[in-house]
């Protein structure tokens, strides 16, 4: 399966639910941009049942979650063996909302700038994050939240200072390392 969108701009209507779903593929390439649109409960891009995905997403002024992978325990919908991921979210609802992903690879770069909610990683395993930046507005309670994640390696983390509860929150799990 190959999905590639490198020309033009997507501006999903408010209330769309999920604008783009990429599912059940081996080594898909996703390169997509979202500028504006959506509502707080919408997702721009949803990933399900993928193996070896390469994902590059940019979002500006999208009201909902920019990238979502939420298997909610369904093993057929889990994302596995992430080859590459880069996420740039500016003035969005949330940059990343991941649950139950088994990445076995690297999330190269995440820029979460002035998004309403911080990124969330729950019940994920074997993820390497090469670079994560969160410049949190005062509306964020937690800049980035890792809940029950195992084998997570954070190489370079840069956090703003406006989150009201915690810049980074880690509950449970078994971390590999946090480098800086």
Chimera marker file (.cmm) of the C-alpha trace (Angstrom):
<marker_set name="trace">
<marker id="1" x="0.000" y="0.000" z="0.000" r="1" g="1" b="0" radius="0.5"/>
<marker id="2" x="1.343" y="3.424" z="-0.897" r="1" g="1" b="0" radius="0.5"/>
<marker id="3" x="-0.192" y="6.681" z="0.197" r="1" g="1" b="0" radius="0.5"/>
<marker id="4" x="1.619" y="9.851" z="-0.705" r="1" g="1" b="0" radius="0.5"/>
<marker id="5" x="0.352" y="13.399" z="-0.782" r="1" g="1" b="0" radius="0.5"/>
<marker id="6" x="3.015" y="16.000" z="-1.402" r="1" g="1" b="0" radius="0.5"/>
<marker id="7" x="1.084" y="18.552" z="-3.416" r="1" g="1" b="0" radius="0.5"/>
<marker id="8" x="-1.604" y="20.828" z="-2.122" r="1" g="1" b="0" radius="0.5"/>
<marker id="9" x="-2.982" y="21.376" z="1.350" r="1" g="1" b="0" radius="0.5"/>
<marker id="10" x="-5.681" y="19.550" z="3.250" r="1" g="1" b="0" radius="0.5"/>
<marker id="11" x="-8.077" y="21.630" z="5.335" r="1" g="1" b="0" radius="0.5"/>
<marker id="12" x="-10.601" y="19.175" z="6.824" r="1" g="1" b="0" radius="0.5"/>
<marker id="13" x="-14.044" y="20.427" z="7.750" r="1" g="1" b="0" radius="0.5"/>
<marker id="14" x="-14.903" y="20.720" z="11.438" r="1" g="1" b="0" radius="0.5"/>
<marker id="15" x="-16.620" y="17.574" z="12.734" r="1" g="1" b="0" radius="0.5"/>
<marker id="16" x="-15.051" y="15.300" z="10.094" r="1" g="1" b="0" radius="0.5"/>
<marker id="17" x="-13.980" y="12.741" z="12.709" r="1" g="1" b="0" radius="0.5"/>
<marker id="18" x="-10.791" y="11.481" z="11.051" r="1" g="1" b="0" radius="0.5"/>
<marker id="19" x="-9.643" y="13.225" z="7.892" r="1" g="1" b="0" radius="0.5"/>
<marker id="20" x="-7.172" y="10.604" z="6.586" r="1" g="1" b="0" radius="0.5"/>
<marker id="21" x="-6.900" y="6.956" z="7.677" r="1" g="1" b="0" radius="0.5"/>
<marker id="22" x="-3.947" y="4.843" z="6.578" r="1" g="1" b="0" radius="0.5"/>
<marker id="23" x="-4.478" y="1.211" z="7.532" r="1" g="1" b="0" radius="0.5"/>
<marker id="24" x="-3.408" y="-2.381" z="6.980" r="1" g="1" b="0" radius="0.5"/>
<marker id="25" x="-0.281" y="-1.775" z="4.969" r="1" g="1" b="0" radius="0.5"/>
<marker id="26" x="3.341" y="-2.855" z="4.831" r="1" g="1" b="0" radius="0.5"/>
<marker id="27" x="5.898" y="-0.018" z="4.559" r="1" g="1" b="0" radius="0.5"/>
<marker id="28" x="3.506" y="2.764" z="3.531" r="1" g="1" b="0" radius="0.5"/>
<marker id="29" x="4.940" y="6.210" z="2.878" r="1" g="1" b="0" radius="0.5"/>
<marker id="30" x="2.806" y="9.023" z="4.282" r="1" g="1" b="0" radius="0.5"/>
<marker id="31" x="3.744" y="12.626" z="3.587" r="1" g="1" b="0" radius="0.5"/>
<marker id="32" x="0.858" y="14.989" z="4.233" r="1" g="1" b="0" radius="0.5"/>
<marker id="33" x="0.135" y="18.537" z="5.451" r="1" g="1" b="0" radius="0.5"/>
<marker id="34" x="-2.908" y="19.905" z="7.228" r="1" g="1" b="0" radius="0.5"/>
<marker id="35" x="-3.412" y="23.644" z="7.432" r="1" g="1" b="0" radius="0.5"/>
<marker id="36" x="-6.423" y="24.728" z="9.459" r="1" g="1" b="0" radius="0.5"/>
<marker id="37" x="-9.788" y="23.091" z="9.897" r="1" g="1" b="0" radius="0.5"/>
<marker id="38" x="-11.029" y="20.338" z="12.152" r="1" g="1" b="0" radius="0.5"/>
<marker id="39" x="-12.584" y="20.552" z="15.600" r="1" g="1" b="0" radius="0.5"/>
<marker id="40" x="-11.253" y="19.575" z="19.033" r="1" g="1" b="0" radius="0.5"/>
<marker id="41" x="-12.586" y="16.009" z="18.729" r="1" g="1" b="0" radius="0.5"/>
<marker id="42" x="-11.234" y="15.410" z="15.189" r="1" g="1" b="0" radius="0.5"/>
<marker id="43" x="-8.011" y="13.707" z="14.085" r="1" g="1" b="0" radius="0.5"/>
<marker id="44" x="-6.099" y="14.772" z="10.994" r="1" g="1" b="0" radius="0.5"/>
<marker id="45" x="-4.269" y="11.452" z="10.400" r="1" g="1" b="0" radius="0.5"/>
<marker id="46" x="-5.019" y="8.043" z="11.912" r="1" g="1" b="0" radius="0.5"/>
<marker id="47" x="-2.604" y="5.113" z="11.575" r="1" g="1" b="0" radius="0.5"/>
<marker id="48" x="-3.895" y="1.545" z="12.025" r="1" g="1" b="0" radius="0.5"/>
<marker id="49" x="-2.497" y="-1.918" z="11.387" r="1" g="1" b="0" radius="0.5"/>
<marker id="50" x="0.707" y="-0.715" z="9.735" r="1" g="1" b="0" radius="0.5"/>
<marker id="51" x="4.119" y="-2.372" z="9.588" r="1" g="1" b="0" radius="0.5"/>
<marker id="52" x="7.267" y="-0.401" z="8.724" r="1" g="1" b="0" radius="0.5"/>
<marker id="53" x="5.567" y="2.948" z="8.116" r="1" g="1" b="0" radius="0.5"/>
<marker id="54" x="7.431" y="6.102" z="7.085" r="1" g="1" b="0" radius="0.5"/>
<marker id="55" x="5.392" y="9.110" z="8.164" r="1" g="1" b="0" radius="0.5"/>
<marker id="56" x="5.964" y="12.833" z="7.759" r="1" g="1" b="0" radius="0.5"/>
<marker id="57" x="3.153" y="15.120" z="8.927" r="1" g="1" b="0" radius="0.5"/>
<marker id="58" x="2.906" y="18.873" z="9.266" r="1" g="1" b="0" radius="0.5"/>
<marker id="59" x="-0.053" y="20.641" z="10.804" r="1" g="1" b="0" radius="0.5"/>
<marker id="60" x="-0.814" y="24.290" z="11.458" r="1" g="1" b="0" radius="0.5"/>
<marker id="61" x="-3.958" y="25.597" z="13.100" r="1" g="1" b="0" radius="0.5"/>
<marker id="62" x="-5.690" y="22.193" z="13.011" r="1" g="1" b="0" radius="0.5"/>
<marker id="63" x="-8.112" y="22.198" z="15.959" r="1" g="1" b="0" radius="0.5"/>
<marker id="64" x="-7.865" y="18.468" z="16.794" r="1" g="1" b="0" radius="0.5"/>
<marker id="65" x="-5.178" y="15.785" z="17.154" r="1" g="1" b="0" radius="0.5"/>
<marker id="66" x="-2.653" y="15.843" z="14.317" r="1" g="1" b="0" radius="0.5"/>
<marker id="67" x="-1.514" y="12.158" z="14.383" r="1" g="1" b="0" radius="0.5"/>
<marker id="68" x="-3.374" y="9.355" z="16.119" r="1" g="1" b="0" radius="0.5"/>
<marker id="69" x="-2.606" y="5.649" z="16.460" r="1" g="1" b="0" radius="0.5"/>
<marker id="70" x="-5.056" y="4.179" z="18.911" r="1" g="1" b="0" radius="0.5"/>
<marker id="71" x="-5.475" y="0.423" z="18.764" r="1" g="1" b="0" radius="0.5"/>
<marker id="72" x="-7.362" y="0.313" z="22.093" r="1" g="1" b="0" radius="0.5"/>
<marker id="73" x="-6.075" y="-3.198" z="22.624" r="1" g="1" b="0" radius="0.5"/>
<marker id="74" x="-6.987" y="-4.553" z="19.168" r="1" g="1" b="0" radius="0.5"/>
<marker id="75" x="-3.770" y="-6.224" z="17.966" r="1" g="1" b="0" radius="0.5"/>
<marker id="76" x="-4.825" y="-6.049" z="14.298" r="1" g="1" b="0" radius="0.5"/>
<marker id="77" x="-4.852" y="-2.246" z="14.491" r="1" g="1" b="0" radius="0.5"/>
<marker id="78" x="-1.475" y="-1.791" z="16.167" r="1" g="1" b="0" radius="0.5"/>
<marker id="79" x="1.273" y="0.119" z="14.427" r="1" g="1" b="0" radius="0.5"/>
<marker id="80" x="4.498" y="-1.916" z="14.336" r="1" g="1" b="0" radius="0.5"/>
<marker id="81" x="8.053" y="-1.376" z="13.122" r="1" g="1" b="0" radius="0.5"/>
<marker id="82" x="8.020" y="2.364" z="12.514" r="1" g="1" b="0" radius="0.5"/>
<marker id="83" x="10.756" y="3.093" z="9.971" r="1" g="1" b="0" radius="0.5"/>
<marker id="84" x="10.596" y="6.860" z="10.304" r="1" g="1" b="0" radius="0.5"/>
<marker id="85" x="8.316" y="9.512" z="11.737" r="1" g="1" b="0" radius="0.5"/>
<marker id="86" x="8.487" y="13.287" z="11.752" r="1" g="1" b="0" radius="0.5"/>
<marker id="87" x="5.679" y="15.414" z="13.180" r="1" g="1" b="0" radius="0.5"/>
<marker id="88" x="5.505" y="19.201" z="13.157" r="1" g="1" b="0" radius="0.5"/>
<marker id="89" x="2.433" y="20.550" z="14.972" r="1" g="1" b="0" radius="0.5"/>
<marker id="90" x="1.971" y="24.297" z="15.356" r="1" g="1" b="0" radius="0.5"/>
<marker id="91" x="-1.122" y="25.740" z="17.028" r="1" g="1" b="0" radius="0.5"/>
<marker id="92" x="-3.005" y="22.408" z="16.893" r="1" g="1" b="0" radius="0.5"/>
<marker id="93" x="-5.208" y="20.673" z="19.440" r="1" g="1" b="0" radius="0.5"/>
<marker id="94" x="-2.591" y="17.954" z="20.102" r="1" g="1" b="0" radius="0.5"/>
<marker id="95" x="0.460" y="16.789" z="18.156" r="1" g="1" b="0" radius="0.5"/>
<marker id="96" x="0.389" y="13.028" z="18.944" r="1" g="1" b="0" radius="0.5"/>
<marker id="97" x="-2.047" y="10.639" z="20.611" r="1" g="1" b="0" radius="0.5"/>
<marker id="98" x="-0.626" y="7.086" z="20.562" r="1" g="1" b="0" radius="0.5"/>
<marker id="99" x="-1.944" y="4.042" z="22.398" r="1" g="1" b="0" radius="0.5"/>
<marker id="100" x="-0.743" y="0.466" z="22.048" r="1" g="1" b="0" radius="0.5"/>
<marker id="101" x="1.807" y="1.043" z="19.307" r="1" g="1" b="0" radius="0.5"/>
<marker id="102" x="4.812" y="-1.238" z="18.960" r="1" g="1" b="0" radius="0.5"/>
<marker id="103" x="7.183" y="0.940" z="17.022" r="1" g="1" b="0" radius="0.5"/>
<marker id="104" x="10.417" y="-1.092" z="17.113" r="1" g="1" b="0" radius="0.5"/>
<marker id="105" x="12.010" y="1.915" z="15.491" r="1" g="1" b="0" radius="0.5"/>
<marker id="106" x="12.595" y="5.617" z="15.554" r="1" g="1" b="0" radius="0.5"/>
<marker id="107" x="10.407" y="8.654" z="15.786" r="1" g="1" b="0" radius="0.5"/>
<marker id="108" x="12.990" y="11.055" z="14.418" r="1" g="1" b="0" radius="0.5"/>
<marker id="109" x="11.549" y="14.451" z="15.195" r="1" g="1" b="0" radius="0.5"/>
<marker id="110" x="8.493" y="15.873" z="16.956" r="1" g="1" b="0" radius="0.5"/>
<marker id="111" x="7.867" y="19.597" z="17.223" r="1" g="1" b="0" radius="0.5"/>
<marker id="112" x="4.860" y="20.390" z="19.407" r="1" g="1" b="0" radius="0.5"/>
<marker id="113" x="4.566" y="24.165" z="19.415" r="1" g="1" b="0" radius="0.5"/>
<marker id="114" x="1.757" y="25.987" z="21.166" r="1" g="1" b="0" radius="0.5"/>
<marker id="115" x="-0.716" y="23.080" z="20.929" r="1" g="1" b="0" radius="0.5"/>
<marker id="116" x="-3.674" y="23.135" z="23.333" r="1" g="1" b="0" radius="0.5"/>
<marker id="117" x="-2.885" y="19.663" z="24.763" r="1" g="1" b="0" radius="0.5"/>
<marker id="118" x="0.483" y="17.951" z="25.141" r="1" g="1" b="0" radius="0.5"/>
<marker id="119" x="1.348" y="14.709" z="23.338" r="1" g="1" b="0" radius="0.5"/>
<marker id="120" x="0.281" y="11.373" z="24.838" r="1" g="1" b="0" radius="0.5"/>
<marker id="121" x="1.933" y="7.943" z="24.574" r="1" g="1" b="0" radius="0.5"/>
<marker id="122" x="0.044" y="5.207" z="26.414" r="1" g="1" b="0" radius="0.5"/>
<marker id="123" x="0.829" y="1.477" z="26.707" r="1" g="1" b="0" radius="0.5"/>
<marker id="124" x="3.377" y="1.732" z="23.895" r="1" g="1" b="0" radius="0.5"/>
<marker id="125" x="6.545" y="-0.316" z="23.582" r="1" g="1" b="0" radius="0.5"/>
<marker id="126" x="9.951" y="-0.229" z="21.949" r="1" g="1" b="0" radius="0.5"/>
<marker id="127" x="9.927" y="3.371" z="20.760" r="1" g="1" b="0" radius="0.5"/>
<marker id="128" x="12.972" y="5.541" z="20.155" r="1" g="1" b="0" radius="0.5"/>
<marker id="129" x="12.380" y="9.276" z="20.003" r="1" g="1" b="0" radius="0.5"/>
<marker id="130" x="15.369" y="11.041" z="18.489" r="1" g="1" b="0" radius="0.5"/>
<marker id="131" x="14.231" y="14.608" z="19.143" r="1" g="1" b="0" radius="0.5"/>
<marker id="132" x="11.147" y="15.965" z="20.890" r="1" g="1" b="0" radius="0.5"/>
<marker id="133" x="10.345" y="19.652" z="21.382" r="1" g="1" b="0" radius="0.5"/>
<marker id="134" x="7.347" y="20.876" z="23.331" r="1" g="1" b="0" radius="0.5"/>
<marker id="135" x="6.747" y="24.580" z="23.748" r="1" g="1" b="0" radius="0.5"/>
<marker id="136" x="3.658" y="24.471" z="25.872" r="1" g="1" b="0" radius="0.5"/>
<marker id="137" x="1.054" y="27.192" z="26.197" r="1" g="1" b="0" radius="0.5"/>
<marker id="138" x="-0.532" y="27.806" z="29.594" r="1" g="1" b="0" radius="0.5"/>
<marker id="139" x="-3.511" y="25.687" z="28.499" r="1" g="1" b="0" radius="0.5"/>
<marker id="140" x="-1.467" y="22.446" z="28.635" r="1" g="1" b="0" radius="0.5"/>
<marker id="141" x="-1.630" y="20.556" z="31.907" r="1" g="1" b="0" radius="0.5"/>
<marker id="142" x="1.141" y="18.115" z="30.859" r="1" g="1" b="0" radius="0.5"/>
<marker id="143" x="3.666" y="18.784" z="28.082" r="1" g="1" b="0" radius="0.5"/>
<marker id="144" x="4.202" y="15.115" z="27.172" r="1" g="1" b="0" radius="0.5"/>
<marker id="145" x="2.681" y="12.155" z="29.021" r="1" g="1" b="0" radius="0.5"/>
<marker id="146" x="4.101" y="8.614" z="28.909" r="1" g="1" b="0" radius="0.5"/>
<marker id="147" x="1.725" y="6.134" z="30.560" r="1" g="1" b="0" radius="0.5"/>
<marker id="148" x="2.807" y="2.504" z="31.054" r="1" g="1" b="0" radius="0.5"/>
<marker id="149" x="5.327" y="2.599" z="28.188" r="1" g="1" b="0" radius="0.5"/>
<marker id="150" x="8.109" y="0.009" z="27.995" r="1" g="1" b="0" radius="0.5"/>
<marker id="151" x="11.447" y="0.207" z="26.175" r="1" g="1" b="0" radius="0.5"/>
<marker id="152" x="11.178" y="3.927" z="25.474" r="1" g="1" b="0" radius="0.5"/>
<marker id="153" x="14.417" y="5.738" z="24.587" r="1" g="1" b="0" radius="0.5"/>
<marker id="154" x="14.379" y="9.528" z="24.583" r="1" g="1" b="0" radius="0.5"/>
<marker id="155" x="17.509" y="11.014" z="23.051" r="1" g="1" b="0" radius="0.5"/>
<marker id="156" x="16.960" y="14.765" z="22.961" r="1" g="1" b="0" radius="0.5"/>
<marker id="157" x="14.090" y="16.500" z="24.748" r="1" g="1" b="0" radius="0.5"/>
<marker id="158" x="13.417" y="20.232" z="24.904" r="1" g="1" b="0" radius="0.5"/>
<marker id="159" x="10.444" y="21.344" z="27.006" r="1" g="1" b="0" radius="0.5"/>
<marker id="160" x="8.833" y="24.741" z="27.476" r="1" g="1" b="0" radius="0.5"/>
<marker id="161" x="7.903" y="25.930" z="30.942" r="1" g="1" b="0" radius="0.5"/>
<marker id="162" x="4.220" y="26.824" z="30.785" r="1" g="1" b="0" radius="0.5"/>
<marker id="163" x="2.509" y="23.459" z="31.405" r="1" g="1" b="0" radius="0.5"/>
<marker id="164" x="0.482" y="23.753" z="34.609" r="1" g="1" b="0" radius="0.5"/>
<marker id="165" x="0.936" y="20.216" z="36.036" r="1" g="1" b="0" radius="0.5"/>
<marker id="166" x="4.152" y="18.749" z="34.581" r="1" g="1" b="0" radius="0.5"/>
<marker id="167" x="6.466" y="19.388" z="31.647" r="1" g="1" b="0" radius="0.5"/>
<marker id="168" x="6.901" y="15.603" z="31.310" r="1" g="1" b="0" radius="0.5"/>
<marker id="169" x="4.897" y="12.978" z="33.179" r="1" g="1" b="0" radius="0.5"/>
<marker id="170" x="5.921" y="9.309" z="33.324" r="1" g="1" b="0" radius="0.5"/>
<marker id="171" x="3.709" y="6.750" z="35.057" r="1" g="1" b="0" radius="0.5"/>
<marker id="172" x="4.699" y="3.076" z="35.153" r="1" g="1" b="0" radius="0.5"/>
<marker id="173" x="6.509" y="1.281" z="32.379" r="1" g="1" b="0" radius="0.5"/>
<marker id="174" x="10.124" y="0.311" z="31.873" r="1" g="1" b="0" radius="0.5"/>
<marker id="175" x="12.243" y="3.023" z="30.278" r="1" g="1" b="0" radius="0.5"/>
<marker id="176" x="15.457" y="2.411" z="28.392" r="1" g="1" b="0" radius="0.5"/>
<marker id="177" x="16.993" y="5.879" z="28.840" r="1" g="1" b="0" radius="0.5"/>
<marker id="178" x="16.387" y="9.585" z="28.772" r="1" g="1" b="0" radius="0.5"/>
<marker id="179" x="19.529" y="11.152" z="27.331" r="1" g="1" b="0" radius="0.5"/>
<marker id="180" x="18.971" y="14.892" z="27.712" r="1" g="1" b="0" radius="0.5"/>
<link id1="1" id2="2" r="1" g="1" b="0" radius="0.2"/>
<link id1="2" id2="3" r="1" g="1" b="0" radius="0.2"/>
<link id1="3" id2="4" r="1" g="1" b="0" radius="0.2"/>
<link id1="4" id2="5" r="1" g="1" b="0" radius="0.2"/>
<link id1="5" id2="6" r="1" g="1" b="0" radius="0.2"/>
<link id1="6" id2="7" r="1" g="1" b="0" radius="0.2"/>
<link id1="7" id2="8" r="1" g="1" b="0" radius="0.2"/>
<link id1="8" id2="9" r="1" g="1" b="0" radius="0.2"/>
<link id1="9" id2="10" r="1" g="1" b="0" radius="0.2"/>
<link id1="10" id2="11" r="1" g="1" b="0" radius="0.2"/>
<link id1="11" id2="12" r="1" g="1" b="0" radius="0.2"/>
<link id1="12" id2="13" r="1" g="1" b="0" radius="0.2"/>
<link id1="13" id2="14" r="1" g="1" b="0" radius="0.2"/>
<link id1="14" id2="15" r="1" g="1" b="0" radius="0.2"/>
<link id1="15" id2="16" r="1" g="1" b="0" radius="0.2"/>
<link id1="16" id2="17" r="1" g="1" b="0" radius="0.2"/>
<link id1="17" id2="18" r="1" g="1" b="0" radius="0.2"/>
<link id1="18" id2="19" r="1" g="1" b="0" radius="0.2"/>
<link id1="19" id2="20" r="1" g="1" b="0" radius="0.2"/>
<link id1="20" id2="21" r="1" g="1" b="0" radius="0.2"/>
<link id1="21" id2="22" r="1" g="1" b="0" radius="0.2"/>
<link id1="22" id2="23" r="1" g="1" b="0" radius="0.2"/>
<link id1="23" id2="24" r="1" g="1" b="0" radius="0.2"/>
<link id1="24" id2="25" r="1" g="1" b="0" radius="0.2"/>
<link id1="25" id2="26" r="1" g="1" b="0" radius="0.2"/>
<link id1="26" id2="27" r="1" g="1" b="0" radius="0.2"/>
<link id1="27" id2="28" r="1" g="1" b="0" radius="0.2"/>
<link id1="28" id2="29" r="1" g="1" b="0" radius="0.2"/>
<link id1="29" id2="30" r="1" g="1" b="0" radius="0.2"/>
<link id1="30" id2="31" r="1" g="1" b="0" radius="0.2"/>
<link id1="31" id2="32" r="1" g="1" b="0" radius="0.2"/>
<link id1="32" id2="33" r="1" g="1" b="0" radius="0.2"/>
<link id1="33" id2="34" r="1" g="1" b="0" radius="0.2"/>
<link id1="34" id2="35" r="1" g="1" b="0" radius="0.2"/>
<link id1="35" id2="36" r="1" g="1" b="0" radius="0.2"/>
<link id1="36" id2="37" r="1" g="1" b="0" radius="0.2"/>
<link id1="37" id2="38" r="1" g="1" b="0" radius="0.2"/>
<link id1="38" id2="39" r="1" g="1" b="0" radius="0.2"/>
<link id1="39" id2="40" r="1" g="1" b="0" radius="0.2"/>
<link id1="40" id2="41" r="1" g="1" b="0" radius="0.2"/>
<link id1="41" id2="42" r="1" g="1" b="0" radius="0.2"/>
<link id1="42" id2="43" r="1" g="1" b="0" radius="0.2"/>
<link id1="43" id2="44" r="1" g="1" b="0" radius="0.2"/>
<link id1="44" id2="45" r="1" g="1" b="0" radius="0.2"/>
<link id1="45" id2="46" r="1" g="1" b="0" radius="0.2"/>
<link id1="46" id2="47" r="1" g="1" b="0" radius="0.2"/>
<link id1="47" id2="48" r="1" g="1" b="0" radius="0.2"/>
<link id1="48" id2="49" r="1" g="1" b="0" radius="0.2"/>
<link id1="49" id2="50" r="1" g="1" b="0" radius="0.2"/>
<link id1="50" id2="51" r="1" g="1" b="0" radius="0.2"/>
<link id1="51" id2="52" r="1" g="1" b="0" radius="0.2"/>
<link id1="52" id2="53" r="1" g="1" b="0" radius="0.2"/>
<link id1="53" id2="54" r="1" g="1" b="0" radius="0.2"/>
<link id1="54" id2="55" r="1" g="1" b="0" radius="0.2"/>
<link id1="55" id2="56" r="1" g="1" b="0" radius="0.2"/>
<link id1="56" id2="57" r="1" g="1" b="0" radius="0.2"/>
<link id1="57" id2="58" r="1" g="1" b="0" radius="0.2"/>
<link id1="58" id2="59" r="1" g="1" b="0" radius="0.2"/>
<link id1="59" id2="60" r="1" g="1" b="0" radius="0.2"/>
<link id1="60" id2="61" r="1" g="1" b="0" radius="0.2"/>
<link id1="61" id2="62" r="1" g="1" b="0" radius="0.2"/>
<link id1="62" id2="63" r="1" g="1" b="0" radius="0.2"/>
<link id1="63" id2="64" r="1" g="1" b="0" radius="0.2"/>
<link id1="64" id2="65" r="1" g="1" b="0" radius="0.2"/>
<link id1="65" id2="66" r="1" g="1" b="0" radius="0.2"/>
<link id1="66" id2="67" r="1" g="1" b="0" radius="0.2"/>
<link id1="67" id2="68" r="1" g="1" b="0" radius="0.2"/>
<link id1="68" id2="69" r="1" g="1" b="0" radius="0.2"/>
<link id1="69" id2="70" r="1" g="1" b="0" radius="0.2"/>
<link id1="70" id2="71" r="1" g="1" b="0" radius="0.2"/>
<link id1="71" id2="72" r="1" g="1" b="0" radius="0.2"/>
<link id1="72" id2="73" r="1" g="1" b="0" radius="0.2"/>
<link id1="73" id2="74" r="1" g="1" b="0" radius="0.2"/>
<link id1="74" id2="75" r="1" g="1" b="0" radius="0.2"/>
<link id1="75" id2="76" r="1" g="1" b="0" radius="0.2"/>
<link id1="76" id2="77" r="1" g="1" b="0" radius="0.2"/>
<link id1="77" id2="78" r="1" g="1" b="0" radius="0.2"/>
<link id1="78" id2="79" r="1" g="1" b="0" radius="0.2"/>
<link id1="79" id2="80" r="1" g="1" b="0" radius="0.2"/>
<link id1="80" id2="81" r="1" g="1" b="0" radius="0.2"/>
<link id1="81" id2="82" r="1" g="1" b="0" radius="0.2"/>
<link id1="82" id2="83" r="1" g="1" b="0" radius="0.2"/>
<link id1="83" id2="84" r="1" g="1" b="0" radius="0.2"/>
<link id1="84" id2="85" r="1" g="1" b="0" radius="0.2"/>
<link id1="85" id2="86" r="1" g="1" b="0" radius="0.2"/>
<link id1="86" id2="87" r="1" g="1" b="0" radius="0.2"/>
<link id1="87" id2="88" r="1" g="1" b="0" radius="0.2"/>
<link id1="88" id2="89" r="1" g="1" b="0" radius="0.2"/>
<link id1="89" id2="90" r="1" g="1" b="0" radius="0.2"/>
<link id1="90" id2="91" r="1" g="1" b="0" radius="0.2"/>
<link id1="91" id2="92" r="1" g="1" b="0" radius="0.2"/>
<link id1="92" id2="93" r="1" g="1" b="0" radius="0.2"/>
<link id1="93" id2="94" r="1" g="1" b="0" radius="0.2"/>
<link id1="94" id2="95" r="1" g="1" b="0" radius="0.2"/>
<link id1="95" id2="96" r="1" g="1" b="0" radius="0.2"/>
<link id1="96" id2="97" r="1" g="1" b="0" radius="0.2"/>
<link id1="97" id2="98" r="1" g="1" b="0" radius="0.2"/>
<link id1="98" id2="99" r="1" g="1" b="0" radius="0.2"/>
<link id1="99" id2="100" r="1" g="1" b="0" radius="0.2"/>
<link id1="100" id2="101" r="1" g="1" b="0" radius="0.2"/>
<link id1="101" id2="102" r="1" g="1" b="0" radius="0.2"/>
<link id1="102" id2="103" r="1" g="1" b="0" radius="0.2"/>
<link id1="103" id2="104" r="1" g="1" b="0" radius="0.2"/>
<link id1="104" id2="105" r="1" g="1" b="0" radius="0.2"/>
<link id1="105" id2="106" r="1" g="1" b="0" radius="0.2"/>
<link id1="106" id2="107" r="1" g="1" b="0" radius="0.2"/>
<link id1="107" id2="108" r="1" g="1" b="0" radius="0.2"/>
<link id1="108" id2="109" r="1" g="1" b="0" radius="0.2"/>
<link id1="109" id2="110" r="1" g="1" b="0" radius="0.2"/>
<link id1="110" id2="111" r="1" g="1" b="0" radius="0.2"/>
<link id1="111" id2="112" r="1" g="1" b="0" radius="0.2"/>
<link id1="112" id2="113" r="1" g="1" b="0" radius="0.2"/>
<link id1="113" id2="114" r="1" g="1" b="0" radius="0.2"/>
<link id1="114" id2="115" r="1" g="1" b="0" radius="0.2"/>
<link id1="115" id2="116" r="1" g="1" b="0" radius="0.2"/>
<link id1="116" id2="117" r="1" g="1" b="0" radius="0.2"/>
<link id1="117" id2="118" r="1" g="1" b="0" radius="0.2"/>
<link id1="118" id2="119" r="1" g="1" b="0" radius="0.2"/>
<link id1="119" id2="120" r="1" g="1" b="0" radius="0.2"/>
<link id1="120" id2="121" r="1" g="1" b="0" radius="0.2"/>
<link id1="121" id2="122" r="1" g="1" b="0" radius="0.2"/>
<link id1="122" id2="123" r="1" g="1" b="0" radius="0.2"/>
<link id1="123" id2="124" r="1" g="1" b="0" radius="0.2"/>
<link id1="124" id2="125" r="1" g="1" b="0" radius="0.2"/>
<link id1="125" id2="126" r="1" g="1" b="0" radius="0.2"/>
<link id1="126" id2="127" r="1" g="1" b="0" radius="0.2"/>
<link id1="127" id2="128" r="1" g="1" b="0" radius="0.2"/>
<link id1="128" id2="129" r="1" g="1" b="0" radius="0.2"/>
<link id1="129" id2="130" r="1" g="1" b="0" radius="0.2"/>
<link id1="130" id2="131" r="1" g="1" b="0" radius="0.2"/>
<link id1="131" id2="132" r="1" g="1" b="0" radius="0.2"/>
<link id1="132" id2="133" r="1" g="1" b="0" radius="0.2"/>
<link id1="133" id2="134" r="1" g="1" b="0" radius="0.2"/>
<link id1="134" id2="135" r="1" g="1" b="0" radius="0.2"/>
<link id1="135" id2="136" r="1" g="1" b="0" radius="0.2"/>
<link id1="136" id2="137" r="1" g="1" b="0" radius="0.2"/>
<link id1="137" id2="138" r="1" g="1" b="0" radius="0.2"/>
<link id1="138" id2="139" r="1" g="1" b="0" radius="0.2"/>
<link id1="139" id2="140" r="1" g="1" b="0" radius="0.2"/>
<link id1="140" id2="141" r="1" g="1" b="0" radius="0.2"/>
<link id1="141" id2="142" r="1" g="1" b="0" radius="0.2"/>
<link id1="142" id2="143" r="1" g="1" b="0" radius="0.2"/>
<link id1="143" id2="144" r="1" g="1" b="0" radius="0.2"/>
<link id1="144" id2="145" r="1" g="1" b="0" radius="0.2"/>
<link id1="145" id2="146" r="1" g="1" b="0" radius="0.2"/>
<link id1="146" id2="147" r="1" g="1" b="0" radius="0.2"/>
<link id1="147" id2="148" r="1" g="1" b="0" radius="0.2"/>
<link id1="148" id2="149" r="1" g="1" b="0" radius="0.2"/>
<link id1="149" id2="150" r="1" g="1" b="0" radius="0.2"/>
<link id1="150" id2="151" r="1" g="1" b="0" radius="0.2"/>
<link id1="151" id2="152" r="1" g="1" b="0" radius="0.2"/>
<link id1="152" id2="153" r="1" g="1" b="0" radius="0.2"/>
<link id1="153" id2="154" r="1" g="1" b="0" radius="0.2"/>
<link id1="154" id2="155" r="1" g="1" b="0" radius="0.2"/>
<link id1="155" id2="156" r="1" g="1" b="0" radius="0.2"/>
<link id1="156" id2="157" r="1" g="1" b="0" radius="0.2"/>
<link id1="157" id2="158" r="1" g="1" b="0" radius="0.2"/>
<link id1="158" id2="159" r="1" g="1" b="0" radius="0.2"/>
<link id1="159" id2="160" r="1" g="1" b="0" radius="0.2"/>
<link id1="160" id2="161" r="1" g="1" b="0" radius="0.2"/>
<link id1="161" id2="162" r="1" g="1" b="0" radius="0.2"/>
<link id1="162" id2="163" r="1" g="1" b="0" radius="0.2"/>
<link id1="163" id2="164" r="1" g="1" b="0" radius="0.2"/>
<link id1="164" id2="165" r="1" g="1" b="0" radius="0.2"/>
<link id1="165" id2="166" r="1" g="1" b="0" radius="0.2"/>
<link id1="166" id2="167" r="1" g="1" b="0" radius="0.2"/>
<link id1="167" id2="168" r="1" g="1" b="0" radius="0.2"/>
<link id1="168" id2="169" r="1" g="1" b="0" radius="0.2"/>
<link id1="169" id2="170" r="1" g="1" b="0" radius="0.2"/>
<link id1="170" id2="171" r="1" g="1" b="0" radius="0.2"/>
<link id1="171" id2="172" r="1" g="1" b="0" radius="0.2"/>
<link id1="172" id2="173" r="1" g="1" b="0" radius="0.2"/>
<link id1="173" id2="174" r="1" g="1" b="0" radius="0.2"/>
<link id1="174" id2="175" r="1" g="1" b="0" radius="0.2"/>
<link id1="175" id2="176" r="1" g="1" b="0" radius="0.2"/>
<link id1="176" id2="177" r="1" g="1" b="0" radius="0.2"/>
<link id1="177" id2="178" r="1" g="1" b="0" radius="0.2"/>
<link id1="178" id2="179" r="1" g="1" b="0" radius="0.2"/>
<link id1="179" id2="180" r="1" g="1" b="0" radius="0.2"/>
</marker_set>
